[in-house]
Amino acid sequence: MKFRALAILLAGLMLAGCARGGGPNVDIGDGTVTAGEAVTVAPVDMSEHFSDRDRSGEYDAASAIRIELSGSTAVCASKAVQIGTGGITITDEGVYLLTGDYAGMVIVDAEKTDKVQLVLDGASITSAASAALYVKQADKVFVTLAEGSENLLANGGSFVAIDENSIDGAVFAKDDLTLNGKGTLTVNSPAGHGVVAKDELVIAGGSYVVTAASHGFSANDSICVADAALTVTAGKDGLKAEHDEDAALGYIVIESGAVTVVADGDGLSAGAYLQIADGAFNLTTGGGHGTVSQSAGGDWSWGFGGRGGMGGGSSASTSTTSDTSAKGIKAAGDLLISGGSFVIDAADDALHSNANLTVAGGTLSLASGDDGIHADAATVVSGGKIDITSSYEGIEGQSITISGGETSLVASDDGLNAAGGADSSGFGGFFGGGGGRGGKSGEPGAVPGDGFAQGGDGDMFIAISGGKLVIDAGGDGVDSNGSLTVSGGATYVAGPTNSGNGPLDYTTGASISGGIFIAVGAAGMAQNFSSAENQGAIMVNTGNGSAGSEIVLTDASGAELFRWTSPKAYTSVVLSCPGLTQGGSYTLKTGETTTEITLDQLISGSSGGFGGMPGEMPGGFGGGGGRGGRK
């Protein structure tokens, strides 16, 4: 059964007395805005991940043990270097300088306490059926690129077992591995990974060009990058750190450098946390966002409830049936970006965390076939410049806190969506709670969802206390399945032109105490704030406002309080800004239409609406309604 909403024209005021500016912090525990500690990801101490020797890349060429490579053999005077048919084995600690071309393997098989440094100075090593460099045992191996040198480590196209270890990379290390220096290294692996470290992988200097059928760089414990240039073409992930047994390991930290990745899988993928302090990043995954068709709107169906969400008709589907994750930057743990420049074009989420995600700085240009920014728990934007040029949903999390920075986004569905849980959840229940959000196209939709299921949960909220936010959304502009709190900043929303969505959408309440907030779009599902302090809020049905028309608010004396040009057509305006006071008279000009407003009463009834039903299955009656599934 389908129902249609009746658009109601509402204008009013909400007042009280809370200082604006600075903004609140968020207590993630109960979803309330408090003066407590902000929800952010604590940065790790980068210096702990790089030793002085990692960073230096220094060696004494005069005292180094020289290995002269020549075809299928080599020459070396040291007893610590064993030269055999198809392989060179290094058995002792020391510094070894390799030059020339070699067809075979270089193997490090030293004592477990030995540190071995291999200096490549014009070395080209290719192994037809295994790793070009195999670290079988050592405490740590340093591969140092001589200044100005060009070097090659390559596999010939197959991996044949030579011992109990499953060698599957052109560079394969069973122990800690550091790559450094001031030269260039090309790594080719047409049948496996590029560089594999079963423990820690540190890249602290040098330039690397890696082409691999699987992961470009892979490590179990960690990948740490500083002052290096990485160019990766990978059939799976560009950089991947993951530990199967210890959830605290499998992390990635990047202090500085330049990382360019073209990957069929994820650009950067961490099984634990992932933190980036600085650097230049250019990541393309899964062929980019253009491989995904995005649309919003269509045949909506409705349920009952206090203020529900919407059902099917929205879609985001890939052009393939592959289950491969193709996210730009992904972390199973917390993700923190505090600086750097990023250009990401991803078939899946551009930034993704299964825990908390913080953007505290940097310049980010993101294009996504799904979410621009997604966290299963808290998403926090406290600084930086973010430009999401294409997405299905712009910024998503169980909670969203924006306290600084400059953010602009384009979304075919919701601009901001505080929904909670994982982004691959199934349908919610038919009765009770707040309904739920259904699965995405191509994902299971007939089973209960493990996320987004409790639409009225207090852990779902949006809090805006600072920064500048510009939203162009085909679905809801700002959508909280819990509460919305605005206490500062400047938020500009060009919302939906279809009446199945609203410029502003919330479940349990929306309050404003400061800042600038304007949301324009279709009037059919429009909501005003439900409470306010310090300044008023108005919602006006404007008739047909055209794209490119100016919205201007003046007070009784003619003083201008607000001016903005809407980039899209609209029939509803929700506006709050400093200067709106109780009892005041105002003139709102929307294009050629002028509306006189007197703020003499609190808004009432603005949070009513319809409960959610997905397009193909019930989404949930009662509670706060829910948002239905995507077709």
MOQUIWO-V541301 format. One record per residue. N is the residue number from 1. RES is the residue in one letter. OMEGA is omega in degrees with one decimal (none if undefined). Layout:
n = {N N}
res = {RES RES}
omega = {OMEGA OMEGA}
This chain:
n = {1 2 3 4 5 6 7 8 9 10 11 12 13 14 15 16 17 18 19 20 21 22 23 24 25 26 27 28 29 30 31 32 33 34 35 36 37 38 39 40 41 42 43 44 45 46 47 48 49 50 51 52 53 54 55 56 57 58 59 60 61 62 63 64 65 66 67 68 69 70 71 72 73 74 75 76 77 78 79 80 81 82 83 84 85 86 87 88 89 90 91 92 93 94 95 96 97 98 99 100 101 102 103 104 105 106 107 108 109 110 111 112 113 114 115 116 117 118 119 120 121 122 123 124 125 126 127 128 129 130 131 132 133 134 135 136 137 138 139 140 141 142 143 144 145 146 147 148 149 150 151 152 153 154 155 156 157 158 159 160 161 162 163 164 165 166 167 168 169 170 171 172 173 174 175 176 177 178 179 180 181 182 183 184 185 186 187 188 189 190 191 192 193 194 195 196 197 198 199 200 201 202 203 204 205 206 207 208 209 210 211 212 213 214 215 216 217 218 219 220 221 222 223 224 225 226 227 228 229 230 231 232 233 234 235 236 237 238 239 240 241 242 243 244 245 246 247 248 249 250 251 252 253 254 255 256 257 258 259 260 261 262 263 264 265 266 267 268 269 270 271 272 273 274 275 276 277 278 279 280 281 282 283 284 285 286 287 288 289 290 291 292 293 294 295 296 297 298 299 300 301 302 303 304 305 306 307 308 309 310 311 312 313 314 315 316 317 318 319 320 321 322 323 324 325 326 327 328 329 330 331 332 333 334 335 336 337 338 339 340 341 342 343 344 345 346 347 348 349 350 351 352 353 354 355 356 357 358 359 360 361 362 363 364 365 366 367 368 369 370 371 372 373 374 375 376 377 378 379 380 381 382 383 384 385 386 387 388 389 390 391 392 393 394 395 396 397 398 399 400 401 402 403 404 405 406 407 408 409 410 411 412 413 414 415 416 417 418 419 420 421 422 423 424 425 426 427 428 429 430 431 432 433 434 435 436 437 438 439 440 441 442 443 444 445 446 447 448 449 450 451 452 453 454 455 456 457 458 459 460 461 462 463 464 465 466 467 468 469 470 471 472 473 474 475 476 477 478 479 480 481 482 483 484 485 486 487 488 489 490 491 492 493 494 495 496 497 498 499 500 501 502 503 504 505 506 507 508 509 510 511 512 513 514 515 516 517 518 519 520 521 522 523 524 525 526 527 528 529 530 531 532 533 534 535 536 537 538 539 540 541 542 543 544 545 546 547 548 549 550 551 552 553 554 555 556 557 558 559 560 561 562 563 564 565 566 567 568 569 570 571 572 573 574 575 576 577 578 579 580 581 582 583 584 585 586 587 588 589 590 591 592 593 594 595 596 597 598 599 600 601 602 603 604 605 606 607 608 609 610 611 612 613 614 615 616 617 618 619 620 621 622 623 624 625 626 627 628 629 630 631}
res = {M K F R A L A I L L A G L M L A G C A R G G G P N V D I G D G T V T A G E A V T V A P V D M S E H F S D R D R S G E Y D A A S A I R I E L S G S T A V C A S K A V Q I G T G G I T I T D E G V Y L L T G D Y A G M V I V D A E K T D K V Q L V L D G A S I T S A A S A A L Y V K Q A D K V F V T L A E G S E N L L A N G G S F V A I D E N S I D G A V F A K D D L T L N G K G T L T V N S P A G H G V V A K D E L V I A G G S Y V V T A A S H G F S A N D S I C V A D A A L T V T A G K D G L K A E H D E D A A L G Y I V I E S G A V T V V A D G D G L S A G A Y L Q I A D G A F N L T T G G G H G T V S Q S A G G D W S W G F G G R G G M G G G S S A S T S T T S D T S A K G I K A A G D L L I S G G S F V I D A A D D A L H S N A N L T V A G G T L S L A S G D D G I H A D A A T V V S G G K I D I T S S Y E G I E G Q S I T I S G G E T S L V A S D D G L N A A G G A D S S G F G G F F G G G G G R G G K S G E P G A V P G D G F A Q G G D G D M F I A I S G G K L V I D A G G D G V D S N G S L T V S G G A T Y V A G P T N S G N G P L D Y T T G A S I S G G I F I A V G A A G M A Q N F S S A E N Q G A I M V N T G N G S A G S E I V L T D A S G A E L F R W T S P K A Y T S V V L S C P G L T Q G G S Y T L K T G E T T T E I T L D Q L I S G S S G G F G G M P G E M P G G F G G G G G R G G R K}
omega = {-178.9 178.7 178.1 -178.6 172.7 179.7 -177.7 177.6 -178.0 171.0 -177.4 -172.1 172.6 -171.6 165.0 -176.3 179.3 -178.2 178.5 -175.0 179.7 173.7 -179.5 167.9 -171.1 172.2 -173.5 -174.3 -176.8 176.2 -179.8 176.9 -175.4 175.0 -177.6 -177.6 -179.0 175.6 177.2 176.9 -178.7 -179.8 175.3 176.3 -176.6 -176.1 -179.8 -173.7 -178.5 174.8 177.7 -179.5 174.0 -173.1 -168.5 -175.1 -176.4 176.6 177.0 -176.0 -176.7 -177.2 -178.6 175.8 -173.9 173.8 -178.7 -175.7 -179.5 177.4 -179.5 179.6 -179.4 178.6 176.5 -177.0 -174.9 175.4 178.6 -179.4 -180.0 -177.3 -178.9 179.9 176.6 -178.4 174.5 -177.5 178.1 -169.4 -174.6 177.6 178.4 178.2 -175.9 -177.3 -175.5 176.7 175.6 -176.9 -178.0 174.5 -177.0 -177.9 165.6 -174.2 171.5 179.7 -174.8 175.5 -177.6 -179.7 -173.5 170.5 -175.3 176.8 176.5 179.2 177.8 -179.0 -175.6 -178.5 176.9 -173.7 180.0 175.3 -174.5 -171.0 176.4 -179.2 172.9 175.2 -178.2 175.0 -178.1 177.8 173.3 171.0 -179.7 176.8 175.7 171.7 -174.3 179.6 179.7 -175.5 177.7 -175.8 174.0 -171.1 -178.3 169.2 -170.9 169.7 -174.0 176.5 176.2 176.6 178.7 -176.4 176.3 176.1 -176.3 180.0 -180.0 -178.6 -177.2 177.7 176.6 168.9 -174.1 -176.5 176.1 -178.1 -177.0 -178.4 175.2 172.9 -179.6 179.3 -174.4 177.4 -177.7 176.3 172.9 179.1 178.1 179.8 -175.5 -178.0 -177.1 179.2 175.4 -179.6 -179.0 171.8 -178.5 173.3 -177.0 173.5 177.3 176.0 -169.9 179.6 179.6 179.8 -172.2 175.1 -173.1 173.7 -173.6 176.3 178.6 -179.6 175.7 174.3 -177.2 177.7 176.6 -172.9 -174.4 168.6 -179.1 -173.3 174.3 171.2 178.9 177.2 -177.2 173.7 -169.9 168.1 -170.2 174.9 173.2 -177.3 176.5 174.2 -178.5 173.4 -178.5 178.1 -174.3 -171.9 -176.4 -176.3 179.2 180.0 -174.1 -178.3 176.4 171.7 179.1 -178.3 -177.5 178.2 179.2 -176.7 175.2 -176.5 165.0 -172.1 171.6 177.0 -179.9 174.4 173.4 -177.7 179.9 176.8 174.0 -178.6 178.2 -178.4 -179.5 179.8 -177.0 178.5 177.7 -172.7 175.4 -170.5 173.8 -175.6 176.8 -177.6 178.4 -175.1 -178.8 177.1 -176.7 175.5 -177.7 174.8 176.3 180.0 -179.1 -177.9 -179.8 173.0 -166.0 171.0 -179.5 176.2 -177.8 174.9 -171.4 176.5 -172.9 -179.9 -169.2 -172.5 173.5 178.9 169.8 -174.8 178.8 -179.5 177.2 178.8 -178.0 176.1 -177.9 174.0 -177.8 179.8 179.2 176.5 -173.9 175.1 173.0 174.5 -178.6 177.5 179.6 171.2 -177.6 178.4 178.9 176.0 -172.8 168.3 -175.3 175.5 -170.1 174.3 178.5 -179.6 175.8 173.1 -175.3 172.1 172.2 177.3 -178.8 -178.7 179.8 167.7 -176.8 -179.6 179.0 176.3 -172.4 171.6 -170.5 171.6 -172.2 171.0 176.4 -178.4 172.4 177.5 -178.9 169.4 175.7 178.4 -174.4 169.0 -175.5 172.3 -178.5 179.3 178.3 176.3 -175.5 176.8 177.6 -171.0 178.8 178.6 168.9 168.1 -172.0 -179.9 -174.4 174.2 172.0 169.4 177.5 178.2 178.5 -176.6 -179.6 178.9 178.8 -172.7 170.7 -177.6 173.9 -178.8 176.3 173.7 -174.3 174.7 170.3 179.0 173.1 -171.4 178.1 173.9 -178.1 -177.6 179.1 -175.2 179.0 -177.7 174.0 -177.1 -176.5 -178.6 167.4 176.2 175.2 -173.8 -178.8 177.6 -176.1 -178.6 176.4 177.9 179.6 179.2 -179.5 -179.4 -175.3 179.4 -179.9 -179.6 176.8 178.0 -178.4 -167.5 -176.8 -172.8 -179.0 -177.7 -179.3 178.1 178.4 179.8 171.1 177.9 179.3 -177.1 -179.2 179.7 176.6 -176.2 178.9 -173.1 169.9 -171.8 173.7 174.2 177.1 178.8 174.6 -172.2 175.7 174.1 170.1 -176.1 173.7 176.5 177.2 -178.8 -179.9 179.5 178.7 -176.5 -179.2 -175.0 168.0 -169.4 -171.5 172.6 175.3 -173.5 176.1 179.0 -179.3 175.6 178.9 -176.2 178.7 -175.4 -171.2 178.5 178.4 -178.8 177.0 180.0 179.5 179.0 177.1 177.4 173.6 178.3 179.9 178.7 180.0 -175.6 -170.4 -179.3 -174.6 174.9 169.4 170.9 179.7 176.5 -179.3 174.7 171.9 178.5 -175.8 176.4 -179.3 170.3 -174.3 170.1 -170.0 -166.9 -176.2 174.4 -174.4 173.8 -179.2 179.3 -179.8 172.8 -174.2 176.9 176.5 177.9 -174.1 -179.7 -178.8 179.9 -178.7 177.9 -174.3 174.8 179.2 176.1 -179.4 179.1 -175.6 174.6 -175.6 173.6 -179.8 176.3 168.9 -173.1 170.8 179.0 176.6 179.9 175.2 -175.7 -178.5 -179.9 -178.5 176.8 -172.6 175.7 178.1 178.0 179.4 -174.5 179.6 -177.1 178.2 179.5 176.5 -174.6 170.5 -177.5 -177.0 179.4 175.7 176.0 175.4 175.2 -175.6 -177.7 176.1 -179.7 -175.0 177.5 -171.4 168.4 174.2 -174.6 -174.6 -178.1 178.2 -180.0 176.9 174.3 172.7 178.2 178.7 -175.9 179.7 177.3 -173.4 -173.7 172.8 176.3 none}
